[in-house]
Amino acid sequence: MPRESVVEYRDDDYNIEITVVQASLERGFTRASLSQRMDAQLRARKIEEGAEIGNELQYRFVAIRTYPEVMAATKQIKNVPDASGKSTSQLSLPMSFEDFIALPEALVMLWEQAVYAMNPHWVPKRPKEEAEGGEAEKQGEPKEPSSS
């Protein structure tokens, strides 16, 4: 059974508990499929509109990395009722990309951190990290710490 972690987020508009899981191979397939679908949608949109999307690199990164990873690793979203029994938020799965990017940044960052804590192999590497550690890691040798 995969490991699980619950993220709790509360503010004036949201009172939610999100359960994220350690990815199975099937969830990895979901992640890859969603990433490819988002990439295709972005390419089609750019061609159709013939214009640049604002903050294109950041938008693209969230669309093809963050969103698919968070969605693939999320098992459940629970909208927690307040003391009067009402639930202020109504988040659910599946969640569209448009709904995802409209969420508070603090919520998305907390959610993303929990996903990466459960799935550290999904943490994106920066190009410099890949270049520095590439050869030693490919050969199965540990990367030596730098002396700075």
C-alpha positions as CSV (number, residue, x, y, z in Angstrom):
1,M,0.0,0.0,0.0
2,P,1.4,3.4,-1.0
3,R,2.4,5.9,1.7
4,E,0.1,8.9,2.2
5,S,0.4,12.4,3.6
6,V,-2.4,14.9,4.3
7,V,-2.0,18.6,3.6
8,E,-4.3,20.9,5.6
9,Y,-4.9,24.3,4.3
10,R,-7.1,27.0,5.8
11,D,-7.8,30.6,5.0
12,D,-10.9,32.8,4.6
13,D,-12.0,30.9,1.4
14,Y,-10.6,27.4,1.9
15,N,-10.8,24.8,4.6
16,I,-9.5,21.6,3.0
17,E,-7.5,18.5,3.5
18,I,-5.6,17.0,0.5
19,T,-4.3,13.5,0.6
20,V,-1.2,12.9,-1.6
21,V,0.3,9.5,-2.1
22,Q,3.6,7.9,-3.1
23,A,3.2,7.3,-6.8
24,S,2.6,3.9,-8.2
25,L,3.7,3.1,-11.7
26,E,0.1,3.7,-12.8
27,R,0.1,7.2,-11.2
28,G,3.4,7.8,-13.1
29,F,1.6,6.9,-16.3
30,T,-1.1,9.3,-15.4
31,R,1.5,12.0,-14.8
32,A,3.2,11.4,-18.1
33,S,-0.1,11.3,-20.0
34,L,-1.4,14.5,-18.5
35,S,1.9,16.3,-19.1
36,Q,1.8,15.2,-22.8
37,R,-1.9,16.3,-23.1
38,M,-1.1,19.7,-21.5
39,D,1.9,20.2,-23.8
40,A,-0.2,19.5,-26.9
41,Q,-2.9,21.9,-25.7
42,L,-0.3,24.6,-25.2
43,R,1.2,24.1,-28.6
44,A,-2.3,24.1,-30.3
45,R,-3.3,27.3,-28.3
46,K,-0.1,29.1,-29.3
47,I,-0.6,28.2,-33.0
48,E,-4.3,29.2,-33.0
49,E,-3.7,32.5,-31.2
50,G,-0.4,33.2,-32.9
51,A,0.6,35.1,-29.8
52,E,2.7,34.6,-26.8
53,I,1.2,33.5,-23.5
54,G,2.0,35.9,-20.7
55,N,4.9,34.7,-18.5
56,E,5.2,31.8,-21.0
57,L,8.0,29.9,-19.4
58,Q,6.4,29.8,-15.9
59,Y,3.0,29.1,-17.4
60,R,4.4,26.2,-19.4
61,F,6.3,24.8,-16.5
62,V,3.2,24.7,-14.3
63,A,1.1,23.3,-17.1
64,I,3.5,20.4,-18.1
65,R,5.2,19.7,-14.8
66,T,3.5,21.0,-11.6
67,Y,-0.1,20.4,-12.6
68,P,0.3,16.9,-13.9
69,E,2.5,15.9,-10.9
70,V,0.1,17.3,-8.3
71,M,-2.9,15.8,-10.0
72,A,-1.3,12.4,-10.4
73,A,-0.2,12.2,-6.8
74,T,-3.5,13.4,-5.3
75,K,-5.8,10.8,-3.9
76,Q,-8.5,12.9,-2.4
77,I,-9.6,16.5,-1.6
78,K,-11.8,16.9,1.4
79,N,-13.7,20.1,1.9
80,V,-13.9,20.5,5.7
81,P,-17.1,22.1,7.1
82,D,-16.8,24.9,9.5
83,A,-18.4,25.0,13.0
84,S,-21.8,25.7,11.5
85,G,-21.5,22.7,9.2
86,K,-20.9,24.7,6.0
87,S,-18.0,24.1,3.7
88,T,-16.5,27.4,2.4
89,S,-14.6,25.7,-0.4
90,Q,-15.7,23.2,-3.0
91,L,-12.6,21.7,-4.6
92,S,-12.8,18.3,-6.1
93,L,-11.0,15.9,-8.4
94,P,-10.6,15.9,-11.3
95,M,-9.6,19.5,-11.4
96,S,-9.1,21.5,-14.6
97,F,-5.9,23.4,-15.2
98,E,-7.8,26.6,-15.2
99,D,-9.2,25.9,-11.7
100,F,-5.8,24.8,-10.5
101,I,-4.0,28.0,-11.6
102,A,-6.8,30.1,-9.9
103,L,-5.9,28.6,-6.5
104,P,-4.0,30.6,-3.9
105,E,-0.3,30.4,-4.5
106,A,0.3,29.4,-0.9
107,L,-2.0,26.5,-1.2
108,V,-0.4,25.3,-4.5
109,M,3.1,25.6,-3.0
110,L,2.1,23.6,0.1
111,W,0.4,20.9,-2.0
112,E,3.4,20.7,-4.4
113,Q,5.9,20.4,-1.4
114,A,3.8,17.4,-0.1
115,V,3.8,15.8,-3.5
116,Y,7.6,16.1,-3.8
117,A,8.1,14.9,-0.3
118,M,6.2,11.7,-1.2
119,N,7.8,11.5,-4.6
120,P,11.3,12.9,-4.5
121,H,12.2,11.3,-7.8
122,W,9.8,13.8,-9.4
123,V,11.6,16.9,-8.1
124,P,12.6,18.9,-11.2
125,K,16.4,19.4,-11.6
126,R,17.8,22.7,-12.8
127,P,19.9,22.4,-15.9
128,K,23.0,23.3,-13.9
129,E,22.4,20.5,-11.4
130,E,22.0,18.0,-14.3
131,A,25.2,19.1,-16.0
132,E,27.2,19.0,-12.7
133,G,26.0,15.6,-11.5
134,G,25.2,14.0,-14.8
135,E,28.2,11.8,-15.6
136,A,29.0,10.5,-12.0
137,E,25.4,9.7,-11.4
138,K,24.9,8.0,-14.7
139,Q,27.8,5.6,-13.8
140,G,26.2,4.9,-10.4
141,E,28.9,6.7,-8.5
142,P,27.9,9.2,-5.8
143,K,28.4,12.8,-6.6
144,E,31.2,14.3,-4.5
145,P,30.4,17.3,-2.4
146,S,31.8,20.6,-3.6
147,S,34.2,22.5,-1.4
148,S,32.8,26.0,-1.2
